[in-house]
Amino acid sequence: MDEEFAKRKIQEWYDLHSDEIYRFIVMLTGDQEIAKDLMHDTFLKSYFSLQQYQGKLSVKNWLYRIARSITVDHQRRARPVAFFLREWNVLSVESGNCPQKIVELGEMEVHLYTALRKLKHSYKEVIVLRKLKEMSIQETAQVLGWSEAKVKTTLFRAQLALKKQLEKEGYVHENV
């Protein structure tokens, strides 16, 4: 494959999908700076893996799959204590959630994201892809490398866990 063609293709995909990929990673990590790095790693990996792209997945889903893989690898490499703190210290100033930003998010979103961050990783992933990114069951299955049945089952369990977490924190909303 021509190197110039590959560079143009990745740049085109970056222009089209980088914001979505970044937001996806932020939702998984809760850290804007790490998300920026991992988003760039996603496109770097896509550049070096372009010859393996066979078109079985849409470009967007292929990039989500790469982003997920890179994020999971990053979290595995993180020390367990740091991982624990990232998962439970939801509203820290370090993660970019200063009071002004929290107010801008709105109370409901703060409750939702706080509860979401406390769910296990697979639940977080499926809720983010299906409900926040509005991917279809098939697209979600492709990104996660799961069967469609597993996506449906995990989403059902994740929504119950999210509702339970929201109730535990004293927030109840009919649409959850």
C-alpha positions in Angstrom: 0.0 0.0 0.0 1.2 3.4 -0.9 2.5 5.3 2.1 1.0 8.7 1.0 -2.4 7.0 0.4 -2.3 5.5 3.9 -1.4 8.9 5.4 -4.3 10.6 3.6 -6.7 7.8 4.5 -5.8 8.0 8.2 -6.0 11.8 8.2 -9.5 11.6 6.6 -10.6 9.1 9.3 -9.0 11.2 12.0 -10.9 14.3 10.8 -14.2 12.3 10.7 -13.9 10.2 13.8 -11.4 11.6 16.3 -13.9 13.5 18.4 -16.1 10.5 18.8 -13.2 8.2 19.6 -11.8 10.7 22.1 -15.2 11.0 23.9 -15.5 7.2 24.0 -12.1 6.8 25.6 -12.8 9.7 28.1 -16.0 7.8 29.2 -14.0 4.7 29.7 -11.0 6.2 31.5 -12.4 9.4 33.1 -9.2 11.2 32.3 -9.0 13.8 29.5 -5.3 13.8 29.2 -5.0 10.0 29.0 -7.8 9.9 26.5 -6.0 12.3 24.2 -2.9 10.1 24.3 -4.9 6.9 23.8 -6.9 8.5 21.0 -3.7 9.4 19.2 -2.4 5.9 19.8 -5.6 4.6 18.2 -4.9 6.4 15.0 -1.3 5.6 15.0 -2.2 1.9 15.4 -4.7 2.2 12.6 -2.0 3.6 10.4 0.3 0.7 11.0 -2.6 -1.8 10.8 -4.2 -0.3 7.7 -3.1 -3.3 5.5 -5.0 -5.7 7.9 -8.2 -3.7 7.6 -10.4 -5.9 5.4 -13.6 -3.9 5.4 -15.6 -6.5 7.5 -16.3 -3.7 10.0 -17.2 -0.1 9.1 -14.2 2.2 9.5 -15.8 3.8 12.6 -16.4 0.4 14.3 -12.8 -0.7 13.4 -11.5 2.4 15.0 -13.7 1.9 18.1 -12.4 -1.6 18.4 -8.8 -0.4 18.2 -9.5 2.3 20.8 -11.1 -0.2 23.1 -8.2 -2.5 22.8 -5.7 0.3 23.5 -7.7 1.5 26.4 -8.0 -1.9 28.0 -4.2 -2.5 27.5 -3.5 0.8 29.1 -5.7 0.0 32.1 -4.1 -3.4 32.5 -0.7 -1.9 32.6 -1.8 0.7 35.2 -0.9 -0.2 38.8 -3.9 -1.7 40.6 -4.0 1.2 43.2 -4.0 3.8 40.4 -6.7 1.9 38.6 -8.8 1.7 41.8 -8.4 5.5 42.4 -9.3 6.3 38.8 -12.5 4.1 39.0 -13.8 5.5 42.2 -12.5 9.1 42.4 -15.0 10.3 39.9 -15.1 14.1 40.6 -11.5 14.8 41.1 -9.9 18.1 40.0 -7.1 16.2 38.4 -9.4 14.5 35.9 -10.5 17.9 34.6 -13.8 18.0 36.5 -13.5 21.4 38.1 -16.6 22.8 39.8 -17.5 25.0 36.8 -17.5 22.0 34.4 -19.6 20.0 36.8 -22.2 22.7 37.0 -22.2 22.9 33.2 -22.8 19.2 32.9 -26.0 19.5 34.8 -27.1 17.5 37.8 -28.5 14.6 36.0 -25.4 14.0 33.9 -23.2 14.2 37.0 -25.3 11.6 38.7 -25.3 9.4 35.6 -21.6 9.6 34.9 -20.7 9.2 38.6 -22.8 6.0 38.7 -21.5 4.8 35.3 -17.9 5.1 36.4 -18.6 2.8 39.4 -19.9 0.0 37.2 -17.6 -2.9 36.1 -15.7 -2.2 32.9 -17.8 -4.5 30.5 -21.0 -2.8 31.8 -19.5 0.6 31.2 -18.4 -0.3 27.7 -21.7 -1.7 26.5 -23.7 1.3 28.0 -21.4 3.8 26.4 -21.5 2.2 23.0 -25.3 1.3 22.9 -26.8 4.1 24.8 -24.5 7.1 24.6 -22.9 6.4 21.2 -26.1 4.9 19.9 -24.5 2.0 18.1 -26.7 -0.9 17.0 -26.4 -4.2 18.7 -24.5 -5.6 15.7 -22.1 -2.6 15.7 -21.5 -3.0 19.5 -20.9 -6.7 19.1 -18.3 -5.9 16.4 -16.5 -3.3 18.4 -16.4 -5.5 21.6 -15.8 -8.8 19.8 -18.9 -10.3 21.4 -21.9 -12.1 20.1 -25.1 -10.1 19.7 -26.7 -12.2 22.4 -23.9 -11.3 24.8 -24.4 -7.6 24.0 -28.1 -7.8 24.8 -27.6 -9.8 28.0 -24.7 -7.6 29.2 -26.7 -4.4 28.4 -29.7 -5.6 30.3 -27.5 -6.4 33.4 -25.6 -3.2 33.0 -28.8 -1.1 33.0 -30.0 -2.9 36.1 -26.6 -2.3 37.8 -26.7 1.4 36.7 -30.2 1.9 38.1 -29.2 0.2 41.4 -26.1 2.4 41.6 -28.1 5.5 41.0 -30.6 4.5 43.7 -27.8 3.7 46.1 -26.5 7.3 45.6 -30.0 8.6 46.3 -30.9 9.5 42.7 -34.0 7.9 41.1 -35.1 8.6 37.6 -37.8 6.7 35.7 -35.9 6.7 32.4 -32.9 4.7 33.7 
